[in-house]
Amino acid sequence: MSWSSTSSIWTPTGWTATRDAIHVCYRDESGAVVAYLRVIPAGKHLDHVSIGRLLTLRRHQGLGRQIMLDGMRVAIDMLHATVIEIDAQLYIKDLYTGMGFVEQGDIFMEAGIEHVKMFYHVQGSQSELKS
C-alpha cells in the first residue's frame, strides 16, 4: 500500500486551513482518507501550538510517524512554533519520544484513555526533525 504524494504539506491539496486549525490528511489511490491530524495555533486549545486528533486507518505502514512529521513541519513553517505541545495517548508515547518529544507531568485521563503531556522544543531548522 502507498499513500498519495499529493498528501504532502508542500502541495495545496494535502492540507486545508480553517479558522481554528490546519488539517493535514493523507489519501490513498481511491481518494479515501488513510491518515489525519490537525495543527492548532497557540492558545486555541493548549498554551503552545499543538497537534491533535492524529489517526491512521492503515496500521504498521509508517503513516502515523510520517503524518506527525508533516504536522510538525506545518507547526514550525506556518505557525512559527518554537514549542509544540501534545496530549499523547500513553500507549504510543514511545512514538513521540522517538521523534524528540519530552514527557512532562502526570498521566491523566481523557475520553477514558490514559494520556501524558509532551513537548517538542524546536531548535534550528526543520531538517532537524527526526525522520
C-alpha positions in Angstrom: 0.0 0.0 0.0 1.1 3.5 -0.6 -0.4 6.9 0.0 -0.8 9.7 -2.5 2.1 12.1 -2.9 -0.5 14.8 -3.1 -1.0 14.4 0.6 2.3 16.2 1.3 2.0 19.5 3.1 4.0 21.0 0.3 1.1 20.7 -2.1 -2.1 22.6 -1.7 -4.3 19.5 -1.8 -2.6 18.0 1.3 -3.8 20.4 3.9 -6.7 22.8 4.5 -6.9 25.7 6.9 -10.0 26.6 8.9 -10.5 29.3 11.5 -9.3 27.1 14.3 -6.8 24.6 12.8 -4.7 23.4 9.9 -5.9 20.0 8.8 -3.4 17.6 7.3 -4.6 14.3 5.7 -3.2 11.5 3.5 -5.4 9.8 0.9 -5.0 6.5 -0.8 -5.2 6.0 -4.6 -9.0 5.9 -4.4 -9.2 9.2 -2.6 -10.1 7.7 0.8 -8.5 9.3 3.9 -6.0 7.0 5.5 -4.4 9.4 8.0 -5.3 12.7 9.5 -4.2 15.2 12.1 -4.8 18.8 13.0 -2.4 21.5 13.9 -3.9 24.1 16.3 -2.5 27.6 16.9 -1.2 28.5 20.3 -3.9 29.5 22.8 -6.8 27.9 20.9 -6.6 24.6 22.8 -3.3 24.4 24.6 -0.7 27.0 25.6 1.6 26.3 22.7 1.0 25.3 19.1 -0.4 21.8 19.4 -1.1 18.7 17.3 -4.1 16.6 17.9 -6.6 14.1 16.7 -3.9 12.0 14.9 -5.5 8.9 13.4 -4.4 6.3 10.9 -6.7 3.8 9.2 -3.9 1.6 8.0 -1.6 0.4 10.7 2.1 -0.6 10.6 2.8 1.3 7.4 4.6 4.3 8.9 1.6 6.6 8.3 1.4 7.9 11.9 5.0 8.8 12.1 5.1 10.4 8.6 1.9 12.5 9.1 3.2 13.6 12.5 6.4 14.8 10.9 4.4 16.7 8.3 2.2 18.1 11.1 5.4 19.3 12.9 6.6 21.0 9.8 3.3 22.8 9.4 3.5 23.9 13.1 7.0 25.2 12.5 6.7 26.7 9.0 3.2 28.0 9.0 2.5 28.8 12.7 6.1 29.6 13.6 6.1 27.3 16.6 9.1 27.3 18.9 7.4 24.6 21.1 4.9 22.0 20.0 2.6 20.6 22.7 0.6 17.3 22.5 -1.6 15.3 24.8 -0.3 11.9 23.9 -2.1 8.7 24.4 0.1 6.8 26.9 0.3 3.6 24.8 2.0 5.3 21.9 4.2 7.7 24.0 7.4 5.9 22.6 6.5 7.0 19.1 6.6 10.6 20.2 9.7 10.2 22.3 11.5 8.8 19.3 10.6 12.0 17.4 12.1 14.2 20.1 9.1 14.9 22.3 9.7 15.1 26.0 7.2 13.9 28.6 6.2 16.4 31.2 3.7 16.0 34.1 1.5 13.2 35.4 -0.7 10.8 33.5 -4.3 12.0 33.1 -7.5 10.6 31.7 -9.1 12.0 28.6 -12.1 10.2 27.0 -11.4 7.2 29.1 -7.8 6.8 27.8 -4.6 7.5 29.7 -2.6 10.5 28.3 0.5 12.3 29.1 1.5 15.9 28.2 4.6 16.1 25.9 6.6 18.9 24.3 8.9 19.3 21.3 11.3 22.2 21.5 12.1 23.5 18.1 15.8 24.1 17.6 17.1 25.5 14.3 15.6 24.3 11.0 13.0 21.7 10.3 15.7 19.5 8.9 16.5 18.5 12.5 13.1 16.7 12.7 13.8 13.0 13.4 12.6 11.1 10.4 
